[in-house]
Each structure stands twice: as structure tokens, then as C-alpha cells.
Amino acid sequence: MSYGDTSNNQLFSPMEMMAEAEKFALSKAKKTSSMTLGLAMMAGAFIGLAFVFYITVTTGSASAGWGLSRLVGGMVFSMGLILIVLCGGELFTSSVLSSISWANRQITLKKMLSIWGKVYIGNFFGAMFMLMLITGGGLFLLNHGQWGLNALNIAQHKLHHTPIQAFTLGVLCNLLVCLAIWMTFSSANALTKAVLMILPVSMFVSSGFEHSVANMFMVPLGIVIQNFAPDQFWQMVGSTPQQYSDLNINNFLFANLIPVTLGNIVGGAVLVGLANWCIFRRPQLKATNVTSISQSVELSTAKEVDMLSHVTVKDLVDSHPLTLSADLTVPKAVDLMTEHQLSGAPVCDVNGRLIGFLSMFDVMKELWYKDYQPAKETKVVDLMSSEVVAVDINDRLVDLVEYMCIDKDMLYPSSDMGIATSATSLSLDQRVKALKASKPRVLPVLQDGLFVGVITRDALMAELRKVYHDVALTEVKKLEIA
């Protein structure tokens, strides 16, 4: 569903929201550095615009009442996050949700910190660009300088917190920002996403919680006005630059930006990202328990012929097969297997480890058990088999054919001591013809324990077809000699 589609406003379940959050978190790692920086600059500029909107609507609103004025200011400030979500910007305070990908071991700690650093720097440059435009346009002179005076008072107030207060207000702020982002995972509808973000953002702004990226714009704006505003401005507002002498870079960094940034990380990465991951995560998927064909059955190669003796799985393996992910929904998995005309497919994690195997047989069993009313959220991980028989890339073709076709327990019924357990009047030829297919048509292939592809019954038969050709040539040669 596209963001612009308003025809279906279905909301997703908490588990589906978690899946969307995992995609959102991992998407941060898939962007190039230049794209990340560009989108981060865009987000920094959007937050700057939102603060301009806030200052404008709260200037001269004393008669409206303190709480109501701040509520309206918070609602208009939500424009910044709405622009970022719908336009695809990268905001530091939401990028900390990439902690989910780190917890899933999809990215390293170094990669996660690198993402945070690039977005943080991009946000700062975006905020500085917007600051240059706003001060260049002289907006601080609006309403006879009251606009600029409002900006100065807001910026100065942000520097009067103790480090603990600044840290705590940062935690509370990003708790709400990331909850606003998290709620957008419940819908694919653009209007719904926008509406869902308004109240959480309005609360953090109206309550005075601290947002590091907003402060990158707001406090430097106050510093610029304090240092560069003309005398005309100070005469209009009836104040002096000395009253705002604490608006300087040193106070900005140590009294506000650093503790607020640390608080934002805790509020978003820990209290929202990792907290939801702990609640909704599935059990850690381990590499599947693999049984090789040589372990599962005693192979015999007495019937091999010269043309097949040197053919191995390596010669026939499909090294680019269809693989499924554990979090893929079962209907999508069935569609993929049907499209590729497969009866089953290996399941791998993001590191390429074999963690299971899903077959159409598994799906049909589940449908029968559920009276053909399957659960909406059923994933591949719920149905796949974690006990998988696989072949080594160096196994021989003749051994693999024997494993897939010959059930020796049925062909030669005997005890572990080698004593026959049943008598039969059928000849060996008749017993072979009576054997039924009971082994998988698709087998994963491993090399040094790592998944490298699959081998199918069809691939085996394509190679065995050559036997008929060689037999025919042998017969022709015998006739020629005769």
C-alpha cells in the first residue's frame, strides 16, 4: 500500500508493528553515507522550520493562557516530525531505533554508532542552514522585535537546567518522539500517520521536554540574536545583550546539548526500541540441527558406473536458490515457492546461516490442523522444520541417489544385529519397484557447515539422463563390432 492510499485505513497488530519497526531500523543501515547525510540535513531543516512555527504562534499569546499557548505551539511543532516521516528525512532521535537491528545482530555496534554519528552531523548542518536563512531574513524583528525576544527567552531557559534535569528531560522527550514514530508503524496511510504523531509531539513540546536536534536550531538562534542583532532590535524590546550573556557556545554544549543527547539516546534506543524488542522478539534463531546423508543412512556404491563415479554435488548444486526469511509471512512464502515451482525452500537468517526448511507439506499440515482458518500473523519461523537433512558439497551423486530413492529398512528388513526381521516372497526387483518416495525433493547443500545452495531431484535426473545415452552408444558399438 502506498503512503498516498487512503482507501484502506486498516491498523496493524502490535506484532506486525514490531516487524515494521525492524524493517525501519534495518533501513538505516542500507543507505549510503551521502544519502544518510542528505536526508539528515533535510530533517534538521524541517525541525528548524517547526521551531520557527512554534515561536511565531506563541509570540504575544500571553492573554491566551500559559497552558493553552504551549499546547497550540506543540501542535504546530508536530509539523516537523510529520514532514520528516512523510518526506523520508533522517532524524537522530528516531534513528536511535536502529538499536533494534543491533539487538537482532543484523548490524554491529560500530555500524550503529556510525549511523547515529552521520545523522547527528547531518541534522546539525541542516539546522545551521535553516538558522542562516531565518536570521538572514530578519524574522527576529517581527512584531516589533517580540518574535526575537521570545526566541531569546526560550533559548536562555534551555541553558538553566542542571545536567540531571537536562538528561531526564531528554529521556522524556525522545520517549514520546519514538512512541510517535512507533505508532506510525500501525498504518500505511499517510493521513493516519500524520494524525497519530500530533499528540505525542504536542506533549513533549508543551511540557518543556528537551530535543537535541530542536536545540541545535533554537539555542544557536538565541546566540546569533544576542551577538548580532542591531541596536534597533534592543531598543524595540527594551532589553540589552548583557541580559542574555549566558547564551554562548560553552553553555550550549555542556549545560544542554550533551546531556540532552544522552537522554534522547536512552529514551529512544532503550525505553522504546530495546524495550519493545525484549517484549515482542521471537526466540533467538540458531543454526539448524543438520544431519548429513552419510550420517542418516549407510551408503553403498557397489552399483556406480564409471561415468558417475566422479560426479559430486558440487557439479549440480544451485548456488543461487530461493531462500526464505524467518519473519516472512506464510502466504508470501507460498507465493514465492509456487512462483518458482518449488515444493520447499531453505530458511536462512541475515548472515546466510541455514536455520530451517519450509515445505508445502508443512503448510498443508497446518491448514488441516487449523480447519483451514489460518492465523493472520503466521510466519515461516512458526511452521519451518529446524531438523534438516543436508548434503555436503563434496558428496557423490551415486550416494545421493541412493539416499533419495532407496529405503534399505524396507528393502532389507533386519535388526541392528543384522538378523532378518521379516520374510518375503517378493524378488529384489519387485521390492525395489514397491518402494515409495519418502525423502525430500530439495536438499540444502553445505560447505564447511555453511549453506551454499540446494540440490533437487530434477537436477539429479538431468544428470542421470546421460546414462541412457551412454547405454545406447554402447549397444551401437557392440553391433558395429559384431
C-alpha positions in Angstrom: 0.0 0.0 0.0 1.4 3.4 -0.9 1.6 6.3 1.5 -1.0 8.2 -0.5 -3.6 5.4 -0.5 -6.5 6.5 1.8 -8.9 3.8 0.6 -7.8 1.3 3.3 -7.0 2.5 6.8 -6.5 -0.9 8.4 -4.4 -0.8 11.5 -1.7 -3.4 12.1 -1.3 -5.5 15.3 1.5 -5.0 17.8 3.4 -7.9 16.3 3.1 -6.5 12.8 4.2 -3.1 14.2 7.3 -4.8 15.6 8.0 -6.3 12.2 7.7 -2.8 10.6 9.9 -1.4 13.3 12.6 -4.0 12.5 12.4 -3.0 8.8 12.6 0.7 9.7 15.6 0.1 11.9 17.4 -2.0 9.3 16.7 0.5 6.5 19.0 2.9 8.3 22.0 0.6 7.7 21.2 0.1 4.0 21.5 3.8 3.0 24.8 5.2 1.6 26.7 7.7 3.6 25.8 10.5 1.2 22.1 9.6 1.2 22.1 9.5 5.0 23.8 12.9 5.3 21.5 14.4 2.8 18.3 13.1 4.4 19.7 14.1 7.8 20.3 17.7 6.7 16.8 17.8 5.4 15.4 16.6 8.7 17.5 19.2 10.6 16.0 21.9 8.4 12.5 20.6 9.0 12.9 20.7 12.7 14.2 24.3 12.4 11.1 25.2 10.4 8.9 23.6 13.1 10.5 25.7 15.8 10.0 28.9 13.7 6.3 27.9 13.6 6.3 27.4 17.3 7.9 30.8 18.0 5.5 32.6 15.7 2.3 31.2 17.3 3.5 31.6 20.9 4.7 35.2 20.4 2.3 37.6 22.1 0.0 34.9 23.3 0.2 35.7 27.0 -3.5 36.6 27.1 -4.4 33.1 25.9 -3.1 31.4 29.0 0.2 29.6 29.6 -1.0 26.0 29.0 -3.2 26.7 26.0 -0.5 28.7 24.3 2.0 25.9 24.8 -0.5 23.3 23.6 -1.0 25.2 20.3 2.7 25.7 20.0 3.3 21.9 20.5 0.6 21.1 17.9 2.2 23.3 15.2 5.7 22.0 16.1 4.5 18.5 15.2 4.7 19.7 11.6 8.4 19.0 11.8 8.1 15.3 12.6 5.3 14.9 10.0 7.5 16.4 7.3 10.3 14.0 8.3 8.2 10.9 8.3 6.3 11.6 5.1 9.3 13.0 3.2 11.8 10.4 4.4 14.2 12.5 6.4 16.7 11.0 8.8 16.3 12.4 12.4 18.8 11.5 15.1 16.2 11.0 17.7 14.3 8.4 15.6 17.5 6.9 14.1 18.4 5.6 17.6 15.7 2.9 17.0 18.4 1.2 14.9 19.3 -0.3 18.3 16.7 -3.0 17.3 18.9 -4.1 14.4 21.9 -4.2 16.7 19.9 -6.4 19.2 18.9 -8.7 16.3 22.6 -8.9 15.3 21.9 -7.5 11.9 24.4 -4.7 12.4 27.4 -4.3 14.6 27.8 -1.8 17.4 30.3 0.1 15.3 27.8 0.3 12.4 25.0 1.5 14.7 27.2 4.3 16.2 28.3 5.2 12.7 24.7 5.7 11.6 24.0 7.8 14.7 27.1 9.9 14.1 26.3 10.6 10.4 22.7 11.5 11.2 23.6 13.7 14.1 26.1 15.7 12.0 23.7 16.0 9.1 20.9 17.2 11.5 23.3 19.9 12.8 24.2 21.2 9.3 20.5 21.2 8.3 19.7 23.2 11.4 22.5 25.7 10.7 21.3 26.1 7.2 17.8 27.0 8.4 19.3 29.3 11.0 21.2 31.2 8.3 18.0 31.6 6.3 15.9 32.7 9.3 18.4 35.3 10.6 19.2 36.5 7.1 15.5 37.1 6.6 15.4 39.2 9.9 12.5 37.2 11.3 13.6 38.2 14.8 12.3 41.7 14.1 8.7 40.5 13.6 6.1 42.0 15.9 8.4 44.9 16.8 11.1 42.5 17.9 8.8 40.4 20.2 9.4 37.4 17.9 13.2 37.6 18.6 12.6 38.3 22.3 10.5 35.2 22.6 13.3 33.2 20.8 15.9 34.6 23.3 13.8 33.7 26.3 13.2 30.1 25.0 16.9 29.6 24.3 18.0 31.1 27.6 15.6 28.9 29.5 17.1 25.8 27.9 20.5 26.6 29.5 19.2 26.9 33.0 18.7 23.2 33.7 21.1 21.2 35.8 22.8 18.3 33.9 20.5 15.8 35.6 17.4 17.8 34.6 18.6 18.2 31.0 19.3 14.4 30.8 15.9 13.5 32.3 14.0 15.9 30.0 15.9 14.4 27.1 14.8 10.9 28.1 11.2 12.0 28.4 11.3 13.9 25.1 12.6 11.0 23.0 10.4 8.5 24.7 7.5 10.4 23.2 9.1 11.1 19.8 9.9 7.4 19.3 6.5 6.4 20.5 5.1 8.7 17.9 7.3 7.1 15.3 6.3 3.6 16.6 2.6 4.4 16.2 3.1 5.2 12.5 4.1 1.5 12.1 0.4 0.7 12.7 -0.8 2.1 9.4 0.4 2.6 5.8 -2.0 5.5 5.4 -0.2 8.9 5.2 -3.1 10.9 6.9 -3.3 8.4 9.7 0.5 8.6 10.3 0.3 12.4 10.4 -2.6 12.5 12.9 -1.0 9.8 15.2 2.1 11.9 15.7 0.4 15.1 16.7 -0.4 14.4 20.4 2.9 12.8 21.5 4.9 15.7 19.9 2.5 18.3 21.3 3.0 16.8 24.8 6.8 16.9 24.7 6.9 20.4 23.4 4.3 21.9 25.7 5.8 20.2 28.7 9.2 21.6 28.0 11.0 18.3 27.3 14.4 18.6 25.6 15.0 17.5 22.0 18.7 17.6 20.9 18.1 18.4 17.2 15.5 21.1 18.0 18.1 22.6 20.4 20.7 22.6 17.6 18.5 25.3 16.0 16.9 27.0 18.9 19.9 27.8 21.2 22.2 28.9 18.3 19.3 31.1 17.1 19.4 32.8 20.5 23.2 33.1 20.4 23.1 34.7 17.0 20.4 37.2 18.1 22.3 38.0 21.2 25.6 38.7 19.3 24.4 40.2 16.0 21.0 41.8 16.5 21.2 45.6 15.7 20.6 48.3 18.3 17.2 48.9 16.7 16.1 45.4 17.9 17.2 46.0 21.5 15.5 49.4 21.6 12.2 47.9 20.4 12.2 45.2 23.0 13.6 47.3 25.8 16.4 45.0 26.7 20.2 44.6 26.4 22.5 41.9 25.1 24.1 41.6 28.6 20.8 40.2 30.0 21.4 37.2 27.7 25.2 36.9 28.1 24.8 33.2 29.2 23.8 32.4 25.7 27.2 31.1 24.5 28.6 28.0 22.9 30.2 26.6 26.0 26.9 26.7 28.0 25.1 25.3 25.0 27.3 22.3 24.7 27.8 21.3 28.4 24.6 22.6 30.0 22.2 21.4 27.3 23.3 19.6 24.1 25.5 16.8 25.6 23.2 15.7 28.5 20.1 16.1 26.3 21.6 14.0 23.6 22.5 11.2 26.1 18.9 11.4 27.4 17.5 11.2 23.9 19.5 8.0 23.3 18.2 6.4 26.5 14.6 7.4 25.9 14.5 6.2 22.2 17.1 3.4 21.9 16.4 1.8 25.3 13.0 2.7 26.6 11.2 2.3 23.2 13.5 0.3 20.8 15.1 -2.3 23.1 12.1 -2.5 25.4 9.7 -3.4 22.6 12.4 -5.8 21.2 12.5 -7.6 24.5 8.7 -7.9 24.6 8.0 -8.9 21.1 11.1 -10.6 19.9 11.0 -14.2 18.8 13.3 -16.7 20.4 16.9 -16.4 19.1 17.1 -18.5 15.9 20.0 -20.8 15.9 21.7 -22.6 13.0 19.6 -25.7 12.3 20.5 -29.1 13.5 21.8 -30.7 10.3 22.0 -34.4 9.6 24.1 -35.3 6.6 23.1 -38.1 4.3 26.1 -40.2 5.3 25.1 -39.9 9.0 21.4 -40.8 8.3 21.9 -43.9 6.2 24.7 -46.4 5.5 25.5 -45.8 1.8 26.7 -48.3 -0.7 28.3 -47.5 -4.1 28.5 -51.0 -5.4 26.4 -50.1 -8.4 28.2 -47.0 -9.5 29.4 -46.8 -13.1 32.5 -45.0 -14.5 30.6 -42.0 -15.9 29.0 -41.2 -12.5 31.8 -42.1 -10.1 33.4 -38.7 -10.2 30.2 -36.6 -10.3 29.6 -34.8 -7.0 27.0 -32.4 -5.6 29.4 -29.5 -6.4 28.8 -30.2 -10.1 25.0 -30.0 -9.8 24.3 -27.5 -6.9 22.1 -24.5 -7.5 24.2 -21.8 -5.8 21.5 -19.1 -6.1 18.3 -20.8 -4.9 15.2 -19.2 -3.5 15.6 -18.8 0.3 13.1 -17.7 2.8 13.5 -15.4 5.8 12.1 -16.5 9.2 9.9 -13.4 9.6 8.3 -13.8 6.1 4.5 -14.4 6.3 3.4 -17.9 5.2 1.2 -16.7 2.4 4.1 -14.7 0.9 6.4 -17.8 1.3 3.8 -20.0 -0.5 3.5 -17.4 -3.3 7.3 -17.4 -3.8 7.6 -21.2 -3.8 4.7 -21.5 -6.2 6.2 -18.9 -8.5 9.5 -20.8 -8.6 7.6 -24.2 -8.9 9.2 -25.5 -5.6 7.8 -27.8 -3.0 10.0 -26.4 -0.3 12.8 -23.9 0.3 15.6 -23.4 2.9 15.2 -20.7 5.6 18.2 -18.5 6.2 19.0 -15.6 8.6 20.5 -12.3 7.5 24.0 -13.8 7.9 23.2 -16.6 5.4 23.1 -19.3 8.1 20.7 -22.2 7.5 18.1 -22.1 10.3 15.4 -24.4 8.9 13.4 -25.7 6.0 9.8 -24.9 5.0 7.9 -27.3 2.7 4.4 -27.2 1.2 3.8 -30.3 3.3 4.4 -28.3 6.5 1.9 -25.6 5.3 -0.8 -28.2 4.3 -0.5 -29.9 7.7 -1.0 -26.6 9.5 -4.1 -25.7 7.3 -5.7 -29.1 8.1 -5.0 -28.7 11.8 -6.5 -25.2 11.8 -9.6 -26.3 9.9 -8.4 -24.1 7.0 -8.7 -21.0 9.2 -5.0 -20.0 9.5 -3.8 -17.3 11.9 -3.2 -14.0 10.2 0.3 -13.5 11.6 1.7 -16.9 10.9 5.3 -16.6 9.9 7.7 -19.0 8.3 9.5 -19.5 11.6 6.3 -20.9 13.1 6.0 -23.7 10.6 9.5 -24.5 9.4 11.4 -27.6 10.5 14.6 -26.9 12.4 15.8 -30.5 12.0 17.1 -30.7 8.5 18.9 -33.3 6.4 21.5 -31.7 4.2 24.3 -32.9 1.9 27.9 -31.9 1.7 29.1 -30.2 -1.4 31.6 -33.0 -1.9 29.1 -35.9 -1.6 28.9 -38.1 -4.7 26.0 -38.3 -7.0 25.6 -42.0 -6.6 25.4 -41.8 -2.8 22.8 -39.0 -3.1 20.6 -41.0 -5.5 20.8 -44.0 -3.2 19.8 -41.9 -0.2 16.8 -40.2 -2.0 15.4 -43.4 -3.6 16.3 -46.4 -1.6 14.9 -47.2 1.8 17.1 -50.0 3.0 14.9 -50.7 6.1 12.1 -51.6 3.7 14.3 -53.3 1.1 16.2 -55.4 3.6 14.2 -55.6 6.9 16.7 -56.5 9.6 17.5 -55.8 13.2 20.5 -53.8 14.4 22.4 -57.1 14.7 21.8 -57.8 11.0 19.1 -60.5 11.6 16.2 -60.5 9.2 13.0 -59.3 10.9 10.5 -60.4 8.2 10.4 -62.9 5.4 9.0 -62.0 1.9 8.4 -64.0 -1.3 9.0 -60.9 -3.4 12.1 -60.7 -5.5 14.6 -57.8 -5.0 13.3 -56.3 -8.3 9.7 -56.3 -7.0 10.7 -54.9 -3.7 12.6 -52.0 -5.4 9.5 -51.2 -7.5 7.3 -51.2 -4.4 9.4 -48.5 -2.7 7.6 -45.1 -2.3 9.1 -41.7 -2.4 9.7 -40.6 1.2 12.7 -38.3 1.0 12.7 -34.6 0.3 12.8 -33.4 -3.3 15.1 -30.5 -2.4 18.1 -30.8 -0.1 20.2 -27.9 1.3 23.9 -28.1 0.4 26.6 -27.2 3.0 30.3 -26.5 2.6 32.3 -26.5 5.8 29.0 -26.3 7.7 27.8 -23.2 5.8 24.8 -23.0 3.5 25.9 -22.6 -0.2 22.8 -23.8 -2.2 20.4 -26.6 -2.9 20.2 -29.7 -5.0 17.0 -31.0 -6.4 15.7 -34.3 -7.6 15.2 -32.7 -11.0 18.9 -31.8 -11.2 19.9 -35.3 -10.3 17.6 -36.7 -13.1 19.0 -34.4 -15.6 22.5 -35.8 -14.9 21.3 -39.4 -14.8 19.6 -39.0 -18.2 23.1 -39.2 -19.7 23.2 -42.9 -18.6 20.5 -43.8 -21.2 22.5 -42.0 -23.9 25.7 -43.8 -23.0 24.0 -47.2 -22.8 22.6 -46.6 -26.3 26.1 -45.8 -27.6 27.5 -48.9 -26.0 24.8 -51.1 -27.7 25.6 -49.4 -31.1 29.3 -50.1 -30.7 28.6 -53.8 -29.8 26.6 -54.1 -33.0 29.3 -52.5 -35.1 31.9 -54.8 -33.7 29.6 -57.8 -34.3 
